[in-house]
């Protein structure tokens, strides 16, 4: 899997003298409030947190591979404070906290998708840009034909990402490093790195899959993909593209899409696409939810649900807002 991706010099003679390192892959969520290793984010004033689930102690031989999309990122150490261009989510804050702990123990942080050569760096940038353009085109005109092109571009990009992650795991473990990788569950194909030799421990956390994730997972593992997989993924992505600002708006459960097949699924795809064309932009979520409710025979799928309490409070503080929410 890592063939052709190249290598760089060993981290140092002290690591070269060691046996092959251990790789620990943590995929998905591992606690009710988990955002990164160690669970919830706590401000520094609350003191150090216990990092559970590691099969080795953090130290000078530790390499932490963090996940970040970066159009240009060679395989060089990344200071903890430079992990992300900006810190806007709790996930990024907890990633920063763990990266700082790695550094304080003498270890090093690298981007899990960093590239060993300038050629691969340019190739990554090309595929990254193509996937972004395809996604933007779908946002502007979210019809099925455009979505099919999005899938092609994203699959090409994802294939390179998976190869790079596996190659970096192999590169550092072969040089005696103990590698810790925290990734989303979609990256479980990187478990194939175990076939390269060495010790690889994998922990996959809980979580559900949406129809589009199932499509991408099949593509990642080289499993057969049928037209129904693409149709479910199209409707799923269209639903998750829509804003949830309206009081009572909520996404239908993924199970409704998984239960549809054959002519019923094709009809839902066609009706959702017709709603897009008729609106000239993104249609109301309630309309697509109503289409699914009719097709699935579950009328409650389109029923109003309690809105996000933050939006309720915002409406109460906004003059002239609808106070019935």
N, C-alpha and C positions, 0 to 999 in steps of 0.2 A: 504494500500500500504506500509505503514511503519512497518507493523506488523513483529515482530521478529528481528528488526534491533537494538533494545536496546536503552537506554537513558543514559545520564550522569547527574551529579548533576546540579541543577539550577545555573545560573550565579551568583546569590546572593540574599539576602533577599529583597533588594530594588526592584528587578525585580519581585520577587514572589508576591509582594504586588500589582503589577499592574494588569490590565486586560490583556486579551490575546492581543498579539501584532498584527501588520499589516504586511502582506507580499506583497511586490511589485515585480512582475516578469516582467522584460524587456527582450523580446525575439527578436533576430534578430537585424537588423539595423534600426536606428531611425532618421537618417539625411543623406544627400548626402555624407558627409565625416565622418560619424560616425564610430569609432572603439571601443569605450567604452562609458561610461556615460559622457555626456558633449561634445561629438563630437570630433573634431580633437585634436591631441596632440600639445600642445604649450609648449615651453621650459619655465623653471621657471622664466627666465628674463622677460617674457611677462606678468607676474602677474597671479592672480587667475582667474579661469574660472567659469562661471555660470553653475551649474549642473541643467539642466531642466528636468522636468518630474517626480520628486519625490513627492509622496503624503504625506511625512512627513519630518520634519527637521532632519538633522544629529545630533546625540547627544550621550549621554552615553548609551542609550538603543539600539543603532543601531548595527546590525550585517550585515556585507557585506559578502555574499557568492560568491566567485569568482570561475571560472571554470578552473581546471587544472588537467591533468592526472598525477597521482603520484602513483607509485607502492606501496609506504608505506606512509600513511597519516592518523593518528588517528585524532579524533575530538578534536583538541586543537587549540587555537588561533595561527594565523600565522602573524608574523610581516610583514608590507608592503614590506620591502626590501627582504623578503624571499618568496614572492609569486611564483616566477618562478626560476628555476635553473640558468637561464640567460635571459637577455632581448634582443631579436633579432628582434621583430616586433613592429610596431606602436600600435597594439592592446595591447601588453603586457606593453608598456610604458604608455598608457592611463589607463590601469588597475591599474598600480602602482600609478599613479597620484590620481586616485579616492580613492584607499586604504589609501593613505597618508592623504587625506582629512577626511576620516572616523576616522582614528586614532587621528588626530588633534582635532576632535570634541568629543573625548572620547569613540568612538565606537571600535569594534573589527572585524577583518577579519578572516574568516574560509574558507577552501576549501569546495565548495559545495558538493563534493563527499567524504568528510572525513568520516572515519568509527568509530563507537562508541565502537567496541570490537576488540580484537586482532584476533579473529576467522574470522570476516568479513574482516579485513585488509589482512589476508593471502588469503582468497577467492578472493578478488579483485586482488591481485597480480597474482594469478594463472590464472584468466580469462584474465587479461591484457596481460600476457606473451603469452598465447595461441593465442589471437587475433593478437599480433605482429608477432608471428611465421607464422600464416596463411597468413598474409599480405605479409611477406617476401617470402613465398613459391609461392604466386601468382605473385610477381614481377619477380621471377626467371623463372617461367613457367606459363605465363598468359593465360591458356586455361580455357574453361568453367567448366570442372569438378573440377579444383582447386578452381575456384571462388565460386562454390557452397559450398565448405568446408569453405571458408572465411566467407560467409554469416552466416553460423551456429555459428562459433566462435564469430563473432562480435555481433550477436544477443544476445548471452548469456551474453557477457560483457555489452552491452548496457542496457539490462534489469536490471542488478544490478545497473548500474549508475543511471538510472531513479529512482529506488526505494530509493537509497541513497539521491539523491537530494530532493525528496519529504519528506523523513524522517527528513532531517536536517531542512527543512522549518517548518515542524510541530513541531520539537523539540524546536526550538528557539521562535516561535510565542506563543507556549503554556506556555513559561516562561516569557512572557511579552515583548519580544524583537520586535523591528521593523526591519524586514528583507528586504534587497534589494538584488535581484538576477539578474545578467546580464548573459544570456545564449544564445546559438544559437537557431534558430527557430526549429531545430529538437527536442529540449527538451520541446516542448509545451505540452507533456503529463504530465508534472509536474503541469499543471493547475488543475489536479484532486485533488491537495492538498486542494482546496477550499471545497471539500466535507468533509474534516476533521473538519470543523468549522473555525470560525475566519474570518478576513477580508483579502481577497486576491484580489489584483488588477493586471491585466495582460495587458500589452501593447505589441502587436506583430508588429514589423517593417516590412518594405517592403523587397522584395527580391524574387527571382525565385527559383524553385525547379528543380534539375536535376533528371533524371530517377532513379539513385541509391538512392537519398534522398527520393524519393517517396516510393521505396521499404522499406527502413528503417522506414519511417513514418508509413507505414501500419503495419509493424511488431511491432512497439512500441505501437500502438493502438489496436493490436489484430485483425486487419482487414484481410480478406481473401487475400492471395497472390497467384497469378497464375504463370505459367511458363513464360508467356510473360513479367511479371514484372521482373523476374530474367534475362531473355535474354536482355531486355533493360538496366538493371542495369549493366550487364556484359560488354556490348559494351561501355556504358557510362564510367565505371571505366577504361576500357582499353584505351579509348581516353584520359582521364585525366591523365593517367600514362605516356603518351608520352611527350618527351621534345618539347618545342616550340622555339628552337634555330634557326631553318631555317627561312630565310627572307620570309615574306609573309605567314608563317604558322599561322593558327588560328583554334580553335575548332569549329566544326559545331554547329549550334544552337540546343539546346535540343529539340526544337519542331520537328525536323526531326525524332528523335527516337520515340517521343511520337506518331507521326502520323503513324508509321509502326505497322503492326499487322499481325497475321496469317503466311502463308507461306513466305511472303516477309520479315517479321522480322526474322524468323528462317533462311532464306537464308543469311541475313546480319550477323547473329551470326556465321553461318558456314563459311562464307567467311572471316570474321575477324579472326576467330580461325585458318583458313588455312593460313592466312598471318603470324600469329604468328609462326606456325609450320615451315613454309617455311623459315622464316628469322632466326629461331633458337633463337630469342630474341624479343625485342620490334620492331615491324615493323614501317616504316616511317608513320608519321601522314598523309601525303598526300595520301597514299594508302588507309587508312581507310576512309578518307574523300571522296575519289573517290567512294568507295563502297557505302557509304551512299548517295552520289549524284545520283548514278545510280538507287538505290533502291527507292529513294524518288521522282525522277523526277525533282529535282531542281539542275541543273548543276552548278549553281553559288555556291552551298554549298562547292564544292571542289576547287573553284577558289582562286587564290592568293589574299591575303589582305595585306595592309601595315603592315610591321613588327614593333616590339617594337622599338621606337626611341632610347632607350638606347643601343640596340644591333647594330643599324645602326652606332651610334657614336663609339661603340667599334670596329666595323670592320674598320672604317676609321682610327682609331688609331693603328690598328694592321698591321704591314708590311706584304705584300703579301695577304691580305684579299680581298675577292670579293667586289669591290667598286660599283658594280651595284645595291646593296641593297638600 
